Amino acid sequence: MPKPTVEAEYDTLRAVRVHEPGIEAAIGAMDPGPNHFARPFSVREAKREHRRLVEVLEDAGVEVRHIHEDLDDGGVLDGLVEESIGVDEGGPSPPTRADLAGNLADATAYERLQAVLLGPTVGRTAEVEGDDDPDSGSLDSGTLDTGVRIAEAITNLYFQRDCQLVGDRGPILPRLGTATRRRERPLIEAAWHARGAELAHRTSASETLEGGDFLPLGDFALVGVSALEGGEETVLRTTYEGGKELLEAGAVGYDEVGLVRPPLAADERLAAEHGTSSRLLHLDGWLNVAAEGLAVAREPLIEAATVEVFERVGEGYERRGEETVADLLDRHGYEVVDAPYPERWATNFLTIADGTVLPIYETDDGEYDPERNRTIERLKREGVEVLPDGEGLDPHHLTNGGGGIHCMTSPIRRA
């Protein structure tokens, strides 16, 4: 199996990891806020949209790996199922964890993963006819009932980008910025081990790092970190020290790495001006690349954002200086397509190959309107191929989970 590596986001995507949302996402749809979802949505429709996303990727020649496939093929899924199931032994004739897991042996790998994501605790109650005390009578299958309790389900797994990242030296296991999503980490680590991959780095327990803040660009890479304005540090998802760990641990080997400070004041002003939400949660909300030398960015943000540049020296990195993101891109010969602020998903596209992208188009009625999708239209004028059909996709229900196509996919290998 080829080693998982990504040197540049514009290199041809050979293999990608995804997860189709299931019953676990229904919990997020039912209670969006604590689960970091934008608003309620239909899981049935989200599944349909996800299958269309997979179809487009496979039509483009990309190997699509569902996380349940990697876990099952690597022989670790059944063990995870048994570990995830709890037993309430306070009731009559309690089942065993092994029996409960064994009863799922004939279920599909996807169904077994659902049990892992829900992490149910199973117990039993009983009723004996004519007696309030179930212990005083004989019990049989007709008198038993099942009670299932679900606590701390893993609801966000279909957003595969943030819970893992792959650089030029292999997979990196991040520590996500919220407790809800940190529950994904053991599954992601198990999936990489199941593929026989060695991790290049594990983010320490004192810092956070998320994949949406990582942008590899060949000779250099960018990492979105905490904002710094007026001497005050504000952590959005990735901490400054979490980004710096990548350099100090030898997790990446790019000639240059820039730690990008999001511009809070500029974003606040633009959000108020256009009546939008913030675009700064992750770097991919305001910067991406469609081809080598062609970036898509919120221009006012990259002009205001600073980046601390580290240059590779021997086996380590030395700080070279600071500049704006716009100046850094210009220094590396990048042309920038300005993504209008009202276009929610303008930079949250997936680059399939150098000059080929899979974006989301903005719509109210499901129809593609060039006037509402100026970023896509500009990319086409620049010679970029837009999949599918020169328009992209409209995954309305999937994006209600709070992320775009870039967020829903994690590259395994680009070459």
C-alpha positions in Angstrom: 0.0 0.0 0.0 1.5 3.4 -1.0 2.6 5.6 1.9 0.1 8.3 2.7 1.7 11.6 1.9 0.6 15.1 0.6 3.2 17.5 -0.6 0.9 20.0 -2.2 -2.9 20.6 -2.1 -2.9 21.0 -5.9 -1.2 17.6 -6.6 -3.5 14.9 -8.1 -5.7 13.4 -5.4 -5.2 9.7 -5.5 -7.0 8.5 -2.4 -9.4 10.3 0.0 -11.1 9.3 3.3 -14.8 10.0 3.9 -17.6 9.0 6.2 -21.2 8.9 5.2 -23.3 10.4 8.0 -25.6 8.1 9.8 -27.7 7.8 12.9 -25.0 9.6 14.9 -25.5 12.7 12.8 -29.2 12.7 13.7 -28.2 13.5 17.3 -26.3 16.5 15.9 -29.3 17.5 13.8 -31.6 17.2 16.9 -29.3 19.3 19.1 -27.1 21.3 16.8 -25.4 23.8 19.1 -23.4 21.5 21.4 -22.5 19.3 18.5 -21.1 22.2 16.5 -23.6 21.9 13.7 -25.0 25.0 12.1 -28.7 24.1 12.2 -31.1 21.1 12.0 -31.1 19.1 8.8 -32.4 15.9 7.2 -29.9 13.1 7.7 -31.6 11.1 4.9 -31.0 13.9 2.4 -27.5 14.4 3.8 -26.8 10.7 3.0 -28.1 11.1 -0.5 -25.9 14.2 -1.0 -22.9 12.4 0.4 -23.3 9.5 -2.0 -23.4 12.0 -4.9 -20.2 13.5 -3.6 -18.5 10.0 -3.6 -19.8 9.3 -7.1 -18.2 12.5 -8.4 -14.9 11.7 -6.7 -14.9 8.2 -8.1 -15.8 9.4 -11.6 -12.7 11.7 -11.4 -10.5 8.6 -10.7 -10.1 9.1 -7.0 -10.0 6.1 -4.7 -12.6 6.8 -2.0 -12.0 5.1 1.3 -14.8 5.1 3.9 -13.4 5.0 7.4 -15.4 1.9 8.2 -13.7 0.1 5.3 -10.2 0.9 6.6 -11.1 -0.2 10.2 -12.7 -3.4 9.0 -10.1 -4.3 6.4 -7.4 -3.8 9.1 -9.2 -6.2 11.5 -9.8 -3.6 14.3 -13.5 -2.7 13.9 -14.9 -5.7 15.9 -12.6 -4.8 18.8 -13.8 -1.2 18.7 -17.4 -2.4 18.7 -16.9 -4.4 21.9 -15.0 -1.6 23.6 -17.7 1.0 22.8 -20.7 -1.0 24.2 -21.4 -0.6 27.8 -23.6 -2.8 30.0 -25.9 -1.7 32.8 -25.7 -4.6 35.2 -28.3 -3.3 37.6 -31.2 -5.0 35.9 -32.3 -8.6 35.6 -30.3 -11.1 33.5 -27.8 -8.5 32.2 -26.3 -9.3 28.8 -22.5 -9.5 28.4 -20.5 -7.0 26.4 -19.2 -9.8 24.2 -22.7 -11.2 23.5 -23.9 -7.8 22.5 -21.0 -7.2 20.2 -21.2 -10.7 18.8 -24.8 -10.2 17.9 -23.6 -7.5 15.5 -21.1 -9.9 13.8 -23.3 -10.2 10.7 -24.0 -6.5 10.4 -22.2 -4.5 7.7 -19.0 -2.7 8.6 -20.9 0.6 8.3 -23.6 -0.6 10.7 -21.0 -1.8 13.2 -19.3 1.6 13.1 -22.6 3.2 13.9 -22.5 1.2 17.2 -19.1 2.6 17.9 -20.1 6.1 17.2 -23.2 5.9 19.5 -21.3 4.1 22.3 -24.6 2.7 23.8 -25.0 1.4 27.3 -27.5 -1.5 27.2 -29.5 -2.7 30.2 -32.6 -4.7 30.8 -35.8 -4.3 32.7 -38.5 -6.9 33.5 -42.1 -7.1 34.3 -43.8 -10.1 35.9 -47.6 -10.2 35.4 -49.4 -9.6 38.7 -46.3 -8.8 40.7 -44.5 -5.5 41.1 -41.3 -7.3 42.1 -39.6 -8.8 39.0 -37.2 -10.8 41.2 -40.1 -12.8 42.7 -41.1 -14.5 39.5 -39.5 -16.5 36.7 -38.2 -14.4 33.8 -38.3 -15.3 30.1 -37.9 -13.4 26.9 -41.5 -12.2 27.1 -41.0 -10.3 30.4 -37.7 -8.6 29.5 -37.3 -5.2 27.9 -34.2 -3.4 26.7 -33.1 0.0 27.8 -30.4 1.9 25.8 -28.6 5.0 27.0 -26.4 7.0 24.7 -24.0 9.6 26.2 -21.4 11.5 24.3 -22.0 10.1 20.9 -19.4 10.9 18.1 -21.6 13.0 15.9 -19.3 15.0 13.6 -17.3 12.2 12.0 -18.4 13.0 8.4 -16.3 16.2 8.7 -13.1 14.2 8.1 -10.7 17.0 7.5 -10.2 18.4 11.0 -9.6 15.1 12.8 -6.5 14.2 10.7 -4.0 15.8 8.4 -1.4 14.4 6.0 1.8 16.3 5.1 4.9 15.5 3.2 6.1 13.1 6.0 2.8 11.3 6.5 -0.3 11.4 8.7 -0.5 13.7 11.7 -2.9 13.0 14.5 -4.2 16.3 15.8 -5.9 17.2 19.1 -9.1 18.9 18.2 -10.2 22.1 19.8 -13.5 21.0 21.4 -14.3 18.1 23.7 -17.1 16.9 21.5 -14.7 16.2 18.6 -11.8 14.9 20.6 -13.8 11.7 20.9 -12.9 11.0 17.3 -9.2 10.7 17.9 -9.0 7.0 18.8 -11.0 6.0 15.7 -8.8 8.1 13.4 -5.6 6.7 15.0 -7.0 3.1 14.6 -7.8 3.8 11.0 -4.3 4.8 10.2 -2.8 1.9 12.0 -5.2 -0.4 10.1 -3.7 0.9 6.9 -0.2 0.1 8.2 0.7 3.8 8.3 3.1 5.3 10.8 2.1 8.6 12.3 4.5 11.5 11.7 3.2 13.3 14.9 0.6 13.3 17.6 -0.4 16.8 18.9 0.4 17.0 22.6 -2.4 17.1 25.3 -1.6 20.7 26.1 -2.3 22.1 22.6 -4.8 21.9 19.8 -4.5 21.5 16.0 -7.2 20.9 13.3 -6.8 19.8 9.7 -8.8 22.7 8.3 -6.0 24.9 9.3 -3.3 23.1 7.3 -2.5 24.0 3.7 0.5 22.2 2.1 1.8 24.0 -1.1 4.9 22.1 -2.3 8.0 24.0 -1.2 6.0 25.6 1.6 3.0 25.1 3.9 0.7 27.3 5.9 -0.8 26.6 9.3 -3.6 28.7 10.7 -3.1 29.4 14.4 -4.5 31.6 17.1 -5.1 35.2 16.4 -2.9 37.9 18.0 -4.3 41.4 18.1 -3.3 44.1 20.6 -1.0 41.6 22.4 -4.0 39.4 23.2 -4.1 35.8 21.9 -7.4 34.4 20.7 -7.6 30.7 20.0 -10.2 29.8 17.3 -9.3 26.1 16.9 -5.5 25.6 16.4 -3.2 27.1 19.0 0.1 28.9 18.1 2.1 26.3 20.0 0.1 23.5 18.4 1.2 24.7 15.0 4.8 25.2 16.1 4.9 21.6 17.4 4.8 20.5 13.8 8.1 22.2 13.2 9.8 21.2 16.5 8.7 17.5 16.2 9.9 17.1 12.6 6.4 16.2 11.5 6.8 18.1 8.2 9.8 18.8 6.0 8.7 21.7 3.8 11.4 24.3 3.0 9.2 27.0 4.6 6.3 26.9 7.0 4.2 29.9 7.8 2.1 30.2 11.0 -0.9 32.4 10.0 -2.5 34.7 12.4 -6.2 35.3 11.5 -7.2 39.0 11.3 -10.1 39.3 13.8 -10.8 43.0 13.3 -10.9 42.8 9.5 -13.2 39.8 9.6 -15.6 41.5 12.1 -15.8 44.5 9.9 -16.5 42.5 6.8 -19.0 40.3 8.5 -20.9 43.3 9.7 -20.7 45.0 6.3 -22.1 42.0 4.4 -24.4 40.6 7.1 -22.5 37.3 7.2 -21.0 35.0 9.8 -17.3 35.0 10.5 -15.1 33.2 7.9 -12.1 32.6 10.3 -12.8 29.4 12.2 -10.3 27.5 10.0 -7.9 28.6 7.3 -9.9 26.8 4.6 -12.7 29.3 5.3 -10.7 32.1 3.7 -7.9 30.6 1.7 -7.4 27.6 -0.6 -5.6 26.8 -3.9 -7.1 25.7 -7.2 -3.9 25.1 -9.0 -0.2 25.7 -8.5 0.2 29.5 -8.6 -3.6 30.1 -8.3 -5.1 30.8 -4.8 -8.7 31.6 -3.9 -8.9 33.9 -0.9 -10.8 36.6 0.8 -8.5 39.3 -0.3 -9.2 41.8 2.6 -8.3 39.0 5.0 -5.0 37.9 3.4 -4.0 41.6 3.2 -4.7 42.0 6.9 -3.4 38.7 8.2 0.2 38.3 9.3 2.2 35.1 8.9 5.3 34.2 10.9 7.7 32.5 8.5 10.0 29.7 9.5 12.7 28.5 7.2 14.1 25.0 7.2 17.7 24.8 8.3 19.3 21.4 8.6 16.9 19.2 10.5 15.0 22.0 12.1 13.4 25.4 11.5 14.5 29.0 12.2 12.3 32.0 12.3 12.9 34.2 9.3 10.5 37.0 9.8 6.9 38.2 9.5 4.8 39.4 6.5 1.2 39.5 5.4 -0.3 36.4 3.8 -0.9 38.5 0.6 2.9 39.3 0.4 3.9 35.7 1.1 1.6 34.4 -1.7 3.0 37.1 -4.1 6.6 36.2 -3.1 5.8 32.6 -4.1 4.3 33.7 -7.5 0.6 33.2 -6.7 -2.2 35.0 -8.5 -5.2 35.4 -6.2 -8.9 35.1 -7.1 -10.9 37.2 -4.7 -13.7 35.3 -3.0 -16.7 37.6 -2.3 -17.6 37.6 1.4 -21.3 36.6 0.9 -20.2 33.4 -0.9 -20.2 31.1 2.1 -18.3 28.1 0.6 -16.1 29.9 -1.9 -12.8 28.7 -0.5 -14.1 25.4 1.0 -13.7 23.4 -2.2 -11.7 20.2 -2.8 -8.9 20.4 -5.4 -8.9 17.1 -7.4 -5.8 17.9 -9.5 -3.8 20.9 -10.6 -6.5 23.1 -12.1 -9.4 20.8 -11.3 -11.7 21.5 -8.4 -14.9 20.3 -6.8 -16.7 23.3 -5.2 -20.1 24.1 -3.7 -22.3 26.5 -5.6 -24.6 29.1 -3.8 -28.3 28.7 -4.5 -31.8 29.3 -3.1 -33.7 27.0 -5.5 -31.2 24.3 -6.4 -30.4 25.9 -9.7 -26.9 27.2 -10.6 -26.8 31.0 -11.1 -23.6 32.4 -12.5 -24.3 35.8 -10.8 -24.4 34.2 -7.4 -21.2 32.2 -8.0 -18.6 34.6 -9.1 -15.7 32.7 -7.7 -16.6 29.6 -9.7 -17.1 31.7 -12.8 -13.8 33.4 -12.3 -12.0 30.1 -11.9 -13.4 28.8 -15.1 -12.1 32.0 -16.9 -8.7 31.2 -15.4 -8.9 27.8 -17.1 -9.8 25.8 -14.0 -12.0 22.7 -14.6 -15.0 22.7 -12.3 -16.6 19.3 -11.4 -19.2 18.2 -12.0 -20.8 19.9 -15.1 -18.9 23.1 -14.7 -21.0 24.0 -11.7 -20.0 22.0 -8.6 -22.4 20.5 -6.1 -25.3 21.8 -3.9 -25.0 19.6 -0.7 -27.5 21.8 1.2 -28.2 19.3 4.0 -24.6 18.2 4.4 -23.4 21.8 4.8 -26.0 22.4 7.5 -23.6 20.5 9.6 -21.4 23.5 9.4 -18.7 22.6 6.8 -18.0 22.4 3.1 -16.6 19.8 0.8 -13.0 20.5 1.9 -14.2 19.8 5.5 -15.9 16.5 4.5 -12.9 15.0 2.9 -9.4 14.1 4.1 -6.7 13.3 1.5 -4.8 10.0 2.1 -2.4 10.5 -0.8 -1.7 13.1 -3.5 1.0 12.6 -6.1 
